[in-house]
Each structure stands twice: as structure tokens, then as C-alpha cells.
Amino acid sequence: MTGFGKSVIQLPNKKITIEVKSLNSKNLDLNARMPGQYREKELQLRTTIAKALVRGKVDFGLYVEITGEETTTIINQAVVKEYMSQLTQIHNAEASDLLKMAIRMPDALKTEREEINPEEFIAIEKALQEALVALENYRIDEGKALENDFTTRILNIHNTLQEVIKIDPERIEAVKERLHKAIEELKEDVDENRFEQELVYYIEKYDITEEKVRLTNHLDYFSKTLNTNESNGKKLGFIAQEIGREINTIGSKSNYAPMQQLVVQMKDELEKIKEQLLNVL
């Protein structure tokens, strides 16, 4: 969701610069900065930005630089003269010194409210659209890089899962061997049939067949969702949670060091995916 867009309007007597910056956020958080005379149009500009950006911490700035001879601030001559008259009664000073003091007094300067020219606002709206397009292009470029990163990491998890599947029979044999060894160390005679029944029950508790199938499906679903044209950041986040749940279950059931090492690798890839998902709309 990070991006930046800028557009500049050159009018006969002023230059208007529009900047839009977006950072990551779960919702739309829009902060607007503009001169007071444009505040009446703020809601309209906010609506335009909200429709275009949807989510993100957005900073919108409208900056005006006067390039002509016009100015909306004028000296309130009557007030300044009155200040100078009163100051003379307090202290007999040079007129230039009195003027310096008077001009700093309240209401010495006044700003006349300038109505926004309709043609000027049309130009501002057009410039805002240009800035938003620039920001969107920035987001698209970042999105392509994220897509490549997600694809690589999902593939890494999938390949690691294949290693888990490959060593699973070896894990089961290792669990059986540990149990047989433990029984032998007890030096107790056991009913072999009963032992086998208990062994089957015990092994079933460590079976990860369902987790392997579900994890494979979640990985495929993540890739499928990633390739859609819709905004799907939240949906990808939900799928990532399900992927994490299956990986954690495999880890808790593994009871086998080589498999637990593979689980750690999958968790590491998934955490990197979750961090980058904050950048996705």
C-alpha cells in the first residue's frame, strides 16, 4: 500500500502542488493539509482520494505558491495609524520605530477571503487524479515485487512439505522403535497382540495425513487467490492463518527432530509472508 504521487499546476498568478503519500494501514486514515481558502472543497477531495486508494495511512497536501503580483493580505491602514497614535502618547519615538511596533499588533494585517475560481478547482481535481494515478502505478510496481516474493515463499513451503511427506514413514518407524526399546528396557513380558493394538492407537495420534492434505490445499488456494484481479489482502491474510495452523499441528505431532527442523523452515517462510501481507490491499 506504500506509494507516492505528485502533480504541479502552473496558473497565471500561482503554482499549486499536490502530493499524495500512502503507507500501510488496515483502514483508510487520511490526513489533509491545505490553505484555509480551499477547506470548503476538502470533503470533495477526500471522497476522491478514498475511492481511489481504499486503504492506507494517506497524507494529502495541497501547497500554493504565489508567483504573480496579487496578494490576499493587505495592511489595515486605519488600525495601524491608530496604533501609532496611541504609541506616541506612551513614548515619543521616531515614526519608523512606531510603525515597526504597530505592524506587529493584532489586526494590523487582514486577509481577504478569496473565492475559489471554478476553473482553478477543475484544474486541481485533474491534478489530484494525476497524482493518484502516479501513486497507483507505484503501488502496482511494488505489488509485482511482492507477488514474486509470495510465489517464491509459497513454493518453498510446498517443497519443504514434500520433504515432510518423504520422511514421514521414516518418522513412524522411529517412533515404533523408541517404544519397543522402552519396553525392552523395562524388562517386562508383554502381550504382543495387546502391544500392537496400543502401538496402532499411539501411532494414530501422531498421524499427520489430514494436516498434509489441508496444508497442500491451503497453499494452492493462496496461489490461486494471489493470481486474481480483485483486492485480496485480507483474504490472503486469512489463508495464511490457516496455513500456519496446519504447520503448527504438524510440528506438535511430529515427535521427530528432522521433521521439526522442516517445520521451523516452513514457519520462517510463513512469517515473512505475513509481514509482507501488511503491504497488500
FIDREN-732299 format. One record per residue: residue number from 1; x, y, z of N, C-alpha, C in turn. Coordinates in Angstrom, 1 decimal, padded with zeros to 4 digits. Atoms other than C-alpha are relative to their C-alpha. Layout:
   pos      npx      npy      npz     capx     capy     capz      cpx      cpy      cpz
   NUM        X        Y        Z        X        Y        Z        X        Y        Z
...
END
This chain:
   pos      npx      npy      npz     capx     capy     capz      cpx      cpy      cpz
     1    000.8   -001.2    000.0    000.0    000.0    000.0    000.8    001.3    000.0
     2   -000.8   -001.2    000.0    003.0    002.3    000.1    000.1    000.6   -001.4
     3    000.0   -000.7    001.3    003.2    004.9   -002.7    000.1    001.5    000.1
     4   -000.1   -001.5    000.0    003.8    008.5   -003.7   -000.4    000.5   -001.4
     5    000.4   -000.6    001.2    002.2    010.7   -006.3    000.1    001.5    000.1
     6   -000.1   -001.4   -000.1    002.8    014.3   -007.2   -000.4    000.6   -001.4
     7    000.4   -000.7    001.2    001.3    016.8   -009.7    000.1    001.5    000.3
     8   -000.2   -001.4   -000.1    002.0    020.5   -010.3   -000.8    000.8   -001.0
     9    000.8   -000.8    000.9   -000.3    023.1   -011.8    000.6    001.4    000.0
    10   -000.6   -001.4    000.1    001.1    026.4   -013.1   -001.2    000.9   -000.6
    11    001.0   -001.0    000.4   -001.6    029.1   -013.2    000.6    001.4   -000.2
    12   -000.6   -001.3    000.3   -001.1    032.7   -014.3    000.6    000.7    001.2
    13   -000.6   -000.7   -001.1   -000.5    034.0   -010.8    000.4   -000.8    001.2
    14   -000.4    000.9   -001.1    000.2    031.0   -008.7    000.4   -001.4   -000.5
    15   -000.4    001.4    000.3    001.7    027.5   -008.7   -000.6   -000.9    001.1
    16    000.7    000.9   -001.0   -000.3    024.7   -007.0    000.7   -001.4   -000.1
    17   -000.6    001.3    000.0    001.5    021.5   -006.0   -000.9   -001.0    000.9
    18    000.8    001.0   -000.7   -000.5    018.4   -005.0    000.9   -001.3    000.2
    19   -000.8    001.2   -000.3    001.2    015.5   -003.2   -000.9   -001.0    000.8
    20    000.7    001.0   -000.7   -000.3    012.2   -002.1    001.0   -001.1    000.4
    21   -000.9    001.1   -000.5    001.7    009.7    000.1   -000.8   -001.0    000.7
    22    000.7    001.1   -000.7    000.4    006.3    001.3    000.9   -000.9    000.6
    23   -000.7    001.0   -000.7    001.7    004.0    003.9   -000.9   -001.1    000.5
    24    000.8    001.1   -000.4    000.5    000.7    005.3   -001.0    000.3    001.2
    25    001.0   -000.1   -001.1   -002.7    000.6    007.4   -001.2   -000.9   -000.3
    26    001.1    001.0    000.2   -005.6   -001.8    008.0   -001.2    000.8   -000.6
    27    001.1   -000.8    000.5   -008.1    001.0    007.2    000.5    001.3   -000.6
    28   -000.4   -001.3    000.6   -008.1    004.4    005.4    000.1    001.0    001.1
    29   -000.3   -001.1   -000.9   -006.5    007.1    007.6    000.5    001.1   -000.8
    30   -000.4   -001.1    000.9   -006.4    010.3    005.6    000.2    001.3    000.8
    31   -000.4   -001.3   -000.6   -004.6    013.5    006.8    000.1    001.0   -001.2
    32   -000.1   -001.0    001.1   -005.1    016.6    004.6    000.6    001.3    000.5
    33   -000.5   -001.3   -000.3   -003.1    019.8    004.6   -000.2    000.9   -001.2
    34    000.3   -001.0    001.1   -004.2    022.8    002.5   -000.3    001.4    000.6
    35    000.3   -001.4   -000.5   -004.6    026.6    002.8   -001.5    000.1    000.4
    36    001.4   -000.2   -000.5   -007.8    027.8    004.6   -001.0    000.2   -001.1
    37    000.9   -000.4    001.0   -009.4    029.1    001.4   -000.5   -001.3   -000.8
    38    000.4    001.2    000.7   -009.6    025.5    000.0   -000.7   -001.0    000.9
    39    000.6    000.9   -001.0   -011.1    023.9    003.1   -001.5   -000.3   -000.4
    40    001.4    000.3    000.4   -014.6    024.2    001.6   -000.1   -001.1   -000.9
    41    000.0    001.1    001.0   -013.6    021.7   -001.0    000.7   -001.3    000.6
    42   -000.8    001.2   -000.6   -011.8    019.3    001.4   -000.8   -001.3    000.0
    43    000.8    001.3    000.0   -014.7    016.8    001.7   -000.1   -000.6   -001.4
    44    000.0    000.5    001.4   -014.9    016.5   -002.1    001.3   -000.6   -000.4
    45   -001.3    000.5    000.3   -011.2    016.0   -002.4    000.2   -001.3    000.8
    46   -000.1    001.2   -000.8   -011.3    013.4    000.5   -000.7   -001.1   -000.7
    47    000.8    001.0    000.6   -014.0    011.5   -001.3    000.7   -000.6   -001.2
    48   -000.7    000.5    001.2   -012.0    011.3   -004.5    001.2   -000.9    000.4
    49   -001.2    000.8   -000.5   -008.9    010.0   -002.6   -000.5   -001.3    000.6
    50    000.5    001.2   -000.6   -010.9    007.5   -000.6   -000.5   -001.1   -001.0
    51    000.5    000.9    001.0   -012.5    006.0   -003.7    001.2   -000.7   -000.8
    52   -001.1    000.5    000.8   -009.1    005.6   -005.4    000.9   -000.9    000.8
    53   -001.1    000.7   -000.8   -006.9    004.3   -002.5   -000.6   -001.1    000.9
    54    000.7    001.0   -000.8   -009.4    002.3   -000.3    000.6   -000.1    001.4
    55   -000.6    000.2   -001.3   -006.9    001.6    002.5    001.4    000.7    000.0
    56   -001.3   -000.5   -000.2   -003.7    003.0    003.9    000.0    001.3    000.8
    57   -000.1   -001.3   -000.7   -002.4    005.9    006.0    000.5    001.0   -001.0
    58   -000.2   -000.9    001.1   -002.6    008.7    003.5    000.2    001.4    000.4
    59   -000.2   -001.5   -000.2   -001.1    012.2    003.6   -000.2    000.7   -001.3
    60    000.3   -000.8    001.1   -002.6    014.6    001.2    000.4    001.5    000.2
    61   -000.5   -001.4   -000.2   -001.0    018.0    000.7   -000.3    000.9   -001.3
    62    000.2   -001.0    001.0   -002.1    021.0   -001.4    000.7    001.3    000.4
    63   -000.9   -001.1   -000.3    000.5    023.7   -001.5   -000.1    001.1   -001.1
    64    000.2   -001.1    000.9    000.1    027.2   -003.1    001.2    000.9    000.1
    65   -001.1   -000.9    000.1    003.0    029.4   -004.2   -000.5    001.2   -000.9
    66    000.4   -001.1    000.8    002.0    032.9   -005.4    001.2    000.5   -000.8
    67   -001.0   -000.4    001.0    004.0    033.8   -008.5   -000.3    001.3   -000.7
    68    000.3   -001.2    000.6    002.2    036.9   -009.6    000.0    001.2    001.0
    69   -000.1   -001.2   -000.8    001.7    040.4   -008.1   -001.2    000.0    001.0
    70    001.2    000.0   -000.9   -001.7    039.5   -006.4    000.3   -000.5    001.3
    71    000.0    000.5   -001.4   -002.0    039.0   -002.7   -001.3    000.2    000.7
    72    001.2   -000.2   -000.8   -004.9    038.5   -000.4    000.2    000.6    001.3
    73   -000.3   -000.6   -001.3   -003.2    040.0    002.6    000.4    001.5   -000.2
    74   -000.3   -001.4    000.2   -003.3    043.8    002.9    000.2    000.6    001.4
    75   -000.2   -000.8   -001.3   -002.3    046.4    005.6   -001.3    000.7    000.3
    76    001.2   -000.7   -000.5   -005.2    047.6    007.7    000.5    001.4    000.4
    77   -000.6   -001.3   -000.2   -004.1    051.3    007.4   -000.6    000.7    001.2
    78    000.6   -000.7   -001.1   -006.7    052.7    009.8    000.4   -000.5    001.3
    79   -000.4    000.6   -001.2   -005.8    050.3    012.5    001.5    000.3    000.3
    80   -001.5   -000.3   -000.3   -002.0    050.8    012.1    000.1    001.5    000.4
    81   -000.1   -001.4   -000.3   -002.5    054.6    012.2   -000.4    000.3    001.5
    82    000.5   -000.1   -001.3   -004.5    054.3    015.4    001.0   -000.5    001.0
    83   -001.1    000.5   -000.9   -001.8    052.1    017.0    001.1    001.0    000.1
    84   -001.2   -000.9   -000.1    000.9    054.6    016.1   -000.4    001.3    000.8
    85    000.4   -001.1   -000.8   -001.2    057.4    017.6    000.0   -000.3    001.5
    86    000.0    000.3   -001.5   -001.6    055.6    020.9    001.4   -000.2    000.5
    87   -001.4    000.2   -000.4    002.1    054.6    020.9    000.7    001.3    000.3
    88   -000.6   -001.4   -000.1    003.0    058.3    020.5   -000.3    000.6    001.4
    89    000.4   -000.5   -001.3    001.1    059.1    023.7    000.8   -000.7    001.1
    90   -000.8    000.7   -001.0    003.2    056.5    025.5    001.5    000.3    000.0
    91   -001.4   -000.2    000.1    006.6    057.1    024.1    000.2    000.8   -001.3
    92   -000.4   -000.8    001.1    008.0    059.8    021.8    001.1   -000.6   -000.8
    93   -001.0    000.7    000.8    009.8    057.8    019.2   -000.1    000.4   -001.5
    94    000.0   -000.2    001.5    010.7    058.0    015.5   -001.2   -000.7   -000.6
    95    001.1    000.6    000.7    007.8    057.3    013.1    000.3   -001.4   -000.5
    96   -000.4    001.4    000.5    009.7    054.3    011.6    000.0   -001.0    001.1
    97    000.0    001.0   -001.1    010.1    052.7    015.0   -001.4   -000.3    000.5
    98    001.4    000.2   -000.3    006.4    053.3    015.8   -000.7   -001.0   -001.0
    99    000.6    000.8    001.0    005.5    051.7    012.5    000.4   -001.5    000.2
   100   -000.5    001.4   -000.2    007.6    048.6    013.2   -000.8   -000.7    001.2
   101    000.8    000.5   -001.1    005.7    048.2    016.5   -001.4   -000.2   -000.4
   102    001.4    000.1    000.4    002.3    048.9    015.1   -000.4   -001.1   -000.9
   103    000.3    001.0    001.1    002.6    046.5    012.2   -000.1   -001.4    000.6
   104    000.0    001.4   -000.6    003.1    043.6    014.7   -001.2   -000.1    000.9
   105    001.2    000.0   -000.9   -000.1    044.5    016.7   -001.1   -000.8   -000.7
   106    001.1    000.8    000.5   -003.3    042.4    016.3   -000.8    000.9   -001.0
   107    000.9   -000.6    001.0   -005.4    043.2    013.2    000.7    001.0   -000.9
   108   -000.7   -001.0    000.8   -002.7    045.3    011.6    000.0   -000.5   -001.5
   109    000.1    000.6    001.4   -002.8    042.9    008.6   -001.4   -000.8   -000.1
   110    001.2    000.8    000.2   -006.0    041.4    007.2    000.0   -000.7   -001.3
   111    000.1    000.8    001.2   -006.6    038.7    004.7   -001.4   -000.1   -000.5
   112    001.3    000.1    000.6   -009.5    038.9    002.4   -000.2   -001.4   -000.5
   113    000.4    001.3    000.5   -011.3    035.7    001.7   -000.1    000.0   -001.5
   114    000.0    000.1    001.5   -010.7    034.7   -001.9   -000.8   -001.2   -000.4
   115    000.9    001.1    000.5   -013.4    032.6   -003.6    000.8   -000.8   -001.0
   116   -000.7    000.9    000.9   -012.1    029.6   -005.4   -000.6    000.1   -001.4
   117    000.4    000.0    001.4   -012.2    030.0   -009.2   -000.4   -001.4   -000.4
   118    000.5    001.3    000.5   -014.3    027.1   -010.7    001.0   -000.7   -000.9
   119   -001.0    000.5    001.0   -011.7    026.7   -013.5    001.2   -000.5    000.8
   120   -001.1    000.4   -000.8   -009.0    026.6   -010.9   -000.2   -001.3    000.7
   121    000.3    001.3   -000.7   -010.7    023.8   -008.9   -000.1   -001.1   -001.0
   122    000.0    001.1    001.0   -011.3    021.8   -012.1    001.5   -000.4   -000.2
   123   -001.4    000.3    000.2   -007.5    022.0   -012.6    000.6   -000.7    001.2
   124   -000.5    000.7   -001.2   -006.9    020.9   -009.0   -000.5   -001.4    000.0
   125    000.5    001.4    000.0   -009.2    017.9   -009.4    000.8   -000.8   -001.1
   126   -000.7    000.8    001.0   -007.4    016.9   -012.6    001.4   -000.3    000.5
   127   -001.3    000.2   -000.5   -004.0    017.3   -010.9    000.0   -001.1    001.1
   128    000.1    001.0   -001.0   -005.2    015.2   -008.0   -000.1   -001.4   -000.6
   129    000.2    001.3    000.7   -006.3    012.4   -010.4    001.4   -000.4   -000.5
   130   -001.3    000.3    000.5   -002.8    012.6   -012.0    000.9   -000.6    001.1
   131   -000.8    000.4   -001.2   -001.2    012.3   -008.5   -000.4   -001.4    000.4
   132    000.5    001.3   -000.5   -003.4    009.3   -007.6    000.4   -001.1   -001.0
   133   -000.5    000.9    001.0   -002.5    007.6   -010.9    001.4   -000.4    000.2
   134   -001.5    000.2   -000.2    001.2    008.1   -010.2    000.2   -000.9    001.2
   135   -000.1    000.9   -001.2    000.7    006.6   -006.7   -000.4   -001.4   -000.3
   136    000.5    001.3    000.4   -001.3    003.7   -008.1    001.0   -000.8   -000.8
   137   -001.1    000.7    000.8    001.5    002.9   -010.6    001.1   -000.4    000.9
   138   -001.0    000.3   -001.0    003.9    003.0   -007.7   -000.4   -001.3    000.8
   139    000.5    001.2   -000.7    001.7    000.5   -005.8    000.1   -001.3   -000.9
   140    000.0    001.1    000.9    001.5   -001.7   -008.9    001.4   -000.6   -000.1
   141   -001.4    000.5    000.0    005.3   -001.9   -009.2    000.4   -000.8    001.2
   142   -000.3    000.7   -001.2    005.6   -002.8   -005.6   -000.8   -001.3    000.1
   143    000.8    001.2   -000.1    002.8   -005.3   -005.9    000.6   -001.1   -000.8
   144   -000.6    001.0    000.8    004.6   -007.1   -008.7    001.2   -000.7    000.7
   145   -001.2    000.6   -000.8    007.7   -007.5   -006.5   -000.5   -000.9    001.1
   146    000.6    000.8   -001.1    005.5   -008.7   -003.6   -000.5   -001.4   -000.5
   147    000.5    001.2    000.6    003.8   -011.2   -005.9    001.1   -001.1   -000.2
   148   -001.1    000.9    000.2    007.1   -012.7   -006.9    000.5   -000.6    001.3
   149   -000.5    000.5   -001.3    008.2   -012.9   -003.3   -001.0   -001.0    000.6
   150    001.0    001.0   -000.5    004.9   -014.6   -002.2    000.1   -001.3   -000.8
   151    000.0    001.2    000.8    005.1   -017.1   -005.1    001.2   -000.8    000.4
   152   -001.2    000.7   -000.4    008.7   -018.0   -004.1   -000.1   -000.6    001.3
   153    000.1    000.5   -001.4    007.9   -018.4   -000.4   -001.0   -001.1    000.1
   154    001.0    001.1    000.0    004.8   -020.5   -001.0    000.5   -001.2   -000.7
   155   -000.7    001.1    000.7    006.8   -022.7   -003.4    001.0   -000.6    001.0
   156   -000.9    000.5   -001.0    009.4   -023.0   -000.6   -000.7   -000.9    001.0
   157    000.8    000.7   -001.0    006.8   -024.1    001.9   -000.5   -001.3   -000.6
   158    000.5    001.2    000.7    005.3   -026.6   -000.7    001.2   -001.0   -000.1
   159   -001.2    000.9    000.2    008.8   -028.1   -001.4    000.4   -000.6    001.4
   160   -000.3    000.5   -001.3    009.5   -028.4    002.3   -001.0   -001.0    000.5
   161    001.0    001.0   -000.3    006.2   -030.1    002.8    000.2   -001.3   -000.7
   162   -000.3    001.3    000.7    007.2   -032.7    000.2    001.1   -000.7    000.7
   163   -001.1    000.7   -000.8    010.3   -033.4    002.3   -000.6   -000.6    001.3
   164    000.7    000.5   -001.1    008.0   -033.8    005.3   -000.7   -001.3   -000.3
   165    000.7    001.2    000.4    005.9   -036.3    003.4    001.0   -001.1   -000.3
   166   -001.0    001.0    000.4    009.0   -038.1    002.2    000.6   -000.7    001.3
   167   -000.6    000.6   -001.2    010.4   -038.7    005.8   -001.1   -000.5    001.0
   168    001.0    000.4   -001.0    007.0   -039.4    007.4    000.1   -001.5    000.3
   169   -000.1    001.4   -000.4    007.3   -043.2    007.1    001.2   -000.3    000.9
   170   -001.2    000.2   -000.8    010.8   -043.0    008.5   -000.3    000.5    001.4
   171    000.3   -000.5   -001.3    009.4   -041.0    011.4   -000.8   -001.0    000.8
   172    000.9    001.0   -000.7    006.7   -043.6    012.2    000.9   -001.2    000.4
   173   -000.8    001.1   -000.4    009.3   -046.3    012.2    000.9    000.3    001.2
   174   -000.8   -000.5   -001.1    011.5   -044.2    014.5   -000.8    000.0    001.3
   175    000.9    000.0   -001.2    008.5   -043.8    016.9   -000.2   -001.4    000.5
   176    000.3    001.4   -000.4    007.8   -047.5    016.9    001.3   -000.6    000.6
   177   -001.3    000.5   -000.5    011.5   -048.3    017.5    000.2    000.5    001.4
   178   -000.2   -000.5   -001.3    011.6   -046.0    020.5   -000.9   -000.7    001.0
   179    001.0    000.6   -000.9    008.5   -047.6    022.0    000.5   -001.5    000.3
   180   -000.6    001.4   -000.2    010.0   -051.2    021.5    001.2    000.1    001.0
   181   -001.2   -000.2   -000.9    013.2   -050.0    023.1   -000.3    000.3    001.4
   182    000.5   -000.4   -001.3    011.4   -048.5    026.0   -000.5   -001.2    000.8
   183    000.6    001.2   -000.6    009.5   -051.8    026.6    001.1   -001.0    000.4
   184   -001.1    000.9   -000.3    012.7   -053.8    026.4    000.8    000.4    001.3
   185   -000.7   -000.5   -001.2    014.4   -051.6    029.0   -000.7   -000.2    001.3
   186    000.8    000.3   -001.2    011.5   -052.3    031.4    000.2   -001.4    000.4
   187   -000.2    001.5   -000.2    012.4   -056.0    031.1   -001.2   -000.7    000.5
   188    001.3    000.6   -000.4    008.8   -056.9    031.3   -000.5   -000.8   -001.2
   189    000.6    000.8    001.0    007.0   -059.6    029.4   -001.3    000.7   -000.4
   190    001.2   -000.7    000.4    004.2   -058.0    027.4   -000.8   -000.9   -001.0
   191    000.8    000.7    001.0    001.3   -059.4    025.3    000.2    000.7   -001.3
   192   -000.3   -000.6    001.3    002.4   -058.8    021.8   -001.2    000.6   -000.7
   193    001.2   -000.5    000.7   -001.1   -058.5    020.4   -000.5    001.3    000.7
   194    000.5   -001.2   -000.7   -002.1   -056.0    023.1    001.0    001.2   -000.3
   195   -001.0   -001.1    000.3    001.2   -054.1    022.5   -000.3    000.6   -001.4
   196    000.2   -000.5    001.3    000.5   -053.9    018.8   -001.3    000.9   -000.1
   197    001.2   -000.8    000.0   -003.0   -052.6    019.4    000.2    001.4    000.6
   198   -000.4   -001.2   -000.7   -001.7   -050.0    021.8    000.9    000.9   -000.9
   199   -000.9   -000.7    000.9    001.0   -049.1    019.3   -000.7    000.6   -001.2
   200    000.8   -000.6    001.1   -001.5   -048.6    016.5   -000.8    001.2    000.5
   201    000.7   -001.2   -000.5   -003.6   -046.3    018.7    000.9    001.1    000.3
   202   -001.0   -001.1   -000.3   -000.5   -044.4    019.8    000.5    000.7   -001.3
   203   -000.5   -000.5    001.2    000.7   -044.0    016.2   -001.1    000.9   -000.7
   204    001.1   -000.7    000.6   -002.7   -042.8    015.1   -000.1    001.5    000.5
   205    000.0   -001.4   -000.6   -002.4   -039.8    017.5    001.1    000.9   -000.7
   206   -001.0   -000.8    000.6    000.7   -038.8    015.6   -000.1    000.0   -001.5
   207    000.2    000.0    001.5   -000.7   -039.3    012.1   -000.3    001.4   -000.5
   208    000.1   -001.4    000.5   -000.4   -036.1    010.0   -000.6    000.0   -001.4
   209    000.5    000.1    001.4   -002.2   -037.3    006.8   -001.0    001.2   -000.3
   210    001.0   -001.1    000.3   -005.1   -034.8    007.2    000.7    001.4   -000.1
   211   -000.7   -001.3    000.0   -002.7   -031.9    008.0    000.7    000.2   -001.3
   212   -000.8   -000.1    001.3   -000.6   -032.7    004.9   -000.9    000.4   -001.1
   213    001.0   -000.2    001.0   -003.7   -032.7    002.7   -000.5    001.5    000.1
   214    000.6   -001.3   -000.2   -005.2   -029.5    004.2    001.1    001.1   -000.3
   215   -001.1   -001.0    000.2   -001.8   -027.7    004.1    000.2    000.2   -001.5
   216   -000.2    000.0    001.4   -001.4   -028.6    000.4   -001.1    000.8   -000.7
   217    001.1   -000.7    000.5   -004.9   -027.3   -000.3    000.1    001.5    000.3
   218   -000.1   -001.4   -000.4   -004.3   -024.0    001.6    001.1    000.7   -000.9
   219   -001.1   -000.6    000.8   -001.0   -023.4   -000.3   -000.5    000.2   -001.5
   220    000.5   -000.1    001.4   -002.8   -024.0   -003.7   -001.0    001.2    000.0
   221    001.1   -001.0   -000.1   -005.7   -021.7   -002.6    000.7    001.4    000.1
   222   -000.7   -001.2   -000.1   -003.2   -019.0   -001.6    000.5    000.5   -001.4
   223   -000.5   -000.4    001.4   -001.6   -019.1   -005.1   -001.1    000.4   -000.9
   224    001.1   -000.3    000.9   -004.9   -019.1   -006.8   -000.6    001.4    000.3
   225    000.6   -001.3   -000.4   -006.2   -016.1   -004.8    001.0    001.1   -000.4
   226   -001.0   -001.0    000.3   -002.9   -014.3   -005.4   -000.1    000.4   -001.5
   227    000.1   -000.3    001.5   -003.5   -014.5   -009.2   -001.3    000.6   -000.5
   228    001.3   -000.7    000.4   -007.0   -012.9   -009.1    000.3    001.5   -000.2
   229   -000.2   -001.4    000.3   -007.5   -009.3   -010.2   -000.7    000.8    001.1
   230    000.7   -000.7   -001.0   -009.5   -008.4   -007.1    000.9    000.4    001.2
   231   -000.7   -000.4   -001.2   -008.2   -006.6   -004.0   -000.2   -001.1    001.1
   232    000.2    001.2   -000.8   -007.5   -009.6   -001.7    001.0   -000.1    001.2
   233   -001.0    000.1   -001.0   -005.0   -008.7    001.0   -000.5   -000.6    001.3
   234    000.6    000.6   -001.2   -007.4   -009.6    003.9   -000.2   -001.5   -000.2
   235    000.2    001.4    000.3   -008.3   -012.8    002.2    001.3   -000.8    000.1
   236   -001.3    000.7   -000.1   -004.7   -013.8    001.8    000.5   -000.1    001.4
   237   -000.3    000.1   -001.5   -004.2   -013.0    005.5   -000.7   -001.1    000.7
   238    000.7    001.1   -000.6   -006.9   -015.4    006.5    000.5   -001.4   -000.5
   239   -000.5    001.2    000.5   -005.5   -018.1    004.2    001.4   -000.3    000.7
   240   -001.3    000.1   -000.7   -002.0   -017.5    005.8   -000.2   -000.5    001.4
   241    000.3    000.5   -001.3   -003.6   -018.1    009.2   -000.2   -001.5    000.0
   242    000.3    001.4    000.1   -004.9   -021.4    008.1    001.2   -000.8   -000.3
   243   -001.3    000.7    000.3   -001.5   -022.4    006.6    000.8   -000.1    001.3
   244   -000.8    000.0   -001.3    000.1   -021.5    010.0   -000.6   -001.0    000.9
   245    000.7    000.9   -000.9   -002.5   -023.6    011.9    000.4   -001.5   -000.4
   246   -000.4    001.3    000.4   -001.6   -026.7    009.8    001.4   -000.3    000.3
   247   -001.4    000.2   -000.3    002.1   -026.2    010.1    000.2   -000.2    001.5
   248   -000.1    000.1   -001.5    001.8   -025.8    013.9   -000.4   -001.4    000.4
   249    000.5    001.3   -000.3   -000.2   -029.0    014.1    001.0   -001.1   -000.4
   250   -001.1    000.9    000.4    002.4   -030.9    012.1    001.1    000.0    001.0
   251   -001.1   -000.1   -000.9    005.0   -029.6    014.4   -000.2   -000.6    001.3
   252    000.3    000.5   -001.4    003.2   -030.6    017.6   -000.2   -001.5   -000.1
   253    000.1    001.4    000.1    002.6   -034.1    016.2    001.2   -000.7   -000.4
   254   -001.1    000.6    000.6    005.9   -034.7    014.6    000.8   -001.0    000.9
   255   -000.7    000.8   -001.0    007.8   -036.0    017.7    001.3   -000.6   -000.7
   256   -001.1    000.5    000.8    010.8   -036.4    015.3    000.8    001.2   -000.4
   257   -000.8   -001.2    000.2    013.7   -033.9    015.2    000.2    000.4   -001.5
   258   -000.1   -000.4    001.4    014.3   -034.0    011.4   -001.2    000.7   -000.5
   259    001.3   -000.6    000.5    010.6   -033.2    010.8   -000.2    001.3    000.7
   260    000.1   -001.3   -000.7    010.6   -030.5    013.4    000.9    001.1   -000.6
   261   -000.9   -001.0    000.7    013.5   -028.8    011.6   -000.7    000.5   -001.2
   262    000.7   -000.4    001.2    011.5   -028.8    008.4   -001.2    000.9    000.4
   263    001.1   -000.9   -000.4    008.5   -027.3    010.3    000.5    001.4    000.3
   264   -000.5   -001.3   -000.3    010.7   -024.5    011.5    000.3    000.8   -001.3
   265   -000.2   -000.7    001.3    011.7   -023.7    007.9   -001.3    000.5   -000.6
   266    001.3   -000.4    000.5    008.1   -023.6    006.9   -000.6    001.2    000.8
   267    000.5   -001.1   -000.8    007.2   -021.3    009.8    000.8    001.3   -000.3
   268   -000.8   -001.1    000.3    010.1   -019.0    008.9   -000.5    000.7   -001.3
   269    000.5   -000.6    001.3    008.8   -018.6    005.3   -001.4    000.6    000.2
   270    001.4   -000.5   -000.2    005.2   -018.1    006.5    000.1    001.4    000.8
   271   -000.1   -001.3   -000.7    006.3   -015.3    008.9    000.4    001.1   -000.9
   272   -000.4   -001.0    001.0    007.9   -013.5    006.1   -001.1    000.4   -000.9
   273    001.3   -000.3    000.8    004.7   -013.8    004.1   -000.9    000.9    000.7
   274    001.0   -000.8   -000.8    002.6   -012.4    006.9    000.5    001.4    000.1
   275   -000.6   -001.4   -000.1    005.0   -009.4    007.3   -000.4    000.8   -001.3
   276    000.3   -000.7    001.3    004.6   -008.6    003.6   -001.4    000.2   -000.3
   277    001.4   -000.1    000.2    000.9   -009.1    003.6   -000.6    001.3    000.5
   278    000.4   -001.3   -000.5    000.6   -005.8    005.5    000.0    001.0   -001.1
   279   -000.1   -000.9    001.2    001.5   -004.2    002.2   -001.0   -000.2   -001.1
   280    000.9    000.3    001.0   -001.3   -005.7    000.3   -001.4    000.5    000.3
   281    001.4   -000.5   -000.2   -004.7   -004.1   -000.2   -001.0   -001.1    000.2
END
